[in-house]
Amino acid sequence: MLKHWQTHAEYQQFISEAVASLNLSQLKKLHSMSDSWHKLTSMNLDPVRDFLIPFYSNTGRPALNQPQILRSFVLMLDRKFSSLTKWTVELAGDDLLAVLIGCSPDSLPPLGSYFDFINRLWLRNPDFEKFGRNDLFPFSKNKKPSSKPGKNKKLPNRHSGITGITADYALTEQDFPFYYEIALQQLFSIAGISPSIKLGLIDPDNLTASGDGTCVHSHANPYGHKVCNCTDKEVYNCSCPRHYSDPDASWGWDSDLNTYFYGHTLYMLSCHNKQYQTDLPLQIRFFDAKRHDSVSGIITLAEFRKINPDLQIKNLCLDSAHDNYPTYELCKKWNIIPFIDLNSKRGRPGSIPKRLDIDTDGTPLCAAGLRMVYWGYSPKRHDCKWRCPVACGKEEKCTCDVPCSSSPYGRCLYTKPDWDIRLYTPVPRGTEEYKKTYNNRTSSERINNRILNDYHLHDMKIHGKKRYSFFAMIAGINIHLDARLKKAKMDAA
């Protein structure tokens, strides 16, 4: 049970009283940590209490210092610590750090309480977790693939039609199988997203989200650890079962480094705030390293919508890995405008009239081979109008031997979005509006960098999807707190 929850008002009172009793040296150190101080004091954890109550029994030994533990996790990553054990040692030796999380130096939570907090928010039956020394797997569990997809290419989907199957399942509004991180995502929404909405950092009525996957390399040995005594018998290449310290990890393809990696795929939705020039994570999800982004993107989007029903995505920016018809159809049914980079391997759809010459992105070409200019959508005709680029002033002169039109208005062509949902999106490709909106997709790459490098997720010697998911969530909360701090400074300037 939760015996006592330190409210936000109590925490602020505790901080003010503690600061008043600090000596000069401690005050100087506190001043050097002013950003950390402001981040923690601005984080109101009162709404988290009601969320956490169901995760604790009504009987038995009471749980203590739960808000302090959560603040401690946030401060740990803020202070660039990548080891929880080293952090608790640092905390015990620094009274100022103890004060910042809301504890007196003699009442700090022990290391085991931190792991207990993590375990309670991972909704998998502990009996099925295989991290023990006696939990063995076949020696060939993580056989590294021999063939490579090629430079700057991604692994194809392992199962034909899986993207369509995943999209159909997403429309049922049911939870996807093995969805153990739902509590972490709900906590992230309460502690990270909701306050940012209230502060105006996220616009719930005009949200442009971006999605992207990134590689997270595991520090575990992909070939496992031998627990047999075959080496004593001078048998060094045995096929005995082995212990894997990160059994959730698998081999995936890193298209940036053009090599296989052993670990996990981190897929995130994010958004960009133009006024304060800051990027914010919206949804954090770990998948198998070999999972294709087209599948990961649909699952992450569906889970985000379910956890944040009041936060409607208006525009969705994705890379060419998501260029598939199920994703476009899903966006149409959910009233989301897709901004998806085209996959150059796909050819011309057969549904487009042969009389029409088009560029690779579906833009009509005039008789001279010039890209025509988009001139708006007609609700009555249900088509898009395209004008002569010379008549619109986009080109200096026409190279046709015979003019296409005698009118100074120039020749016009019309395309129907119904011809192909992929090529003819609600906002046509190549237009200024499309380019301006799609530029938001770079926020995904910046968020990836912040979580993996700024908050040192890549440096953490942790194993398992549970630990990675938890600390990525804590890093996400830190990013939201950074954005709130930046907003406060800019507003005060």
Helices and strands as residue ranges (DSSP letters): H 8-20, H 24-32, H 34-41, H 46-52, G 53-55, H 66-78, H 84-92, H 95-101, H 111-120, G 126-128, E 136-137, H 162-170, H 182-188, I 189-193, H 194-198, E 207-217, E 225-226, G 230-233, E 242-243, E 250-254, E 259-273, E 278-288, H 293-307, E 313-318, G 320-322, H 325-333, E 337-340, E 373-378, E 383-387, E 412-415, G 417-419, H 432-438, G 439-441, H 442-449, I 450-454, H 465-492
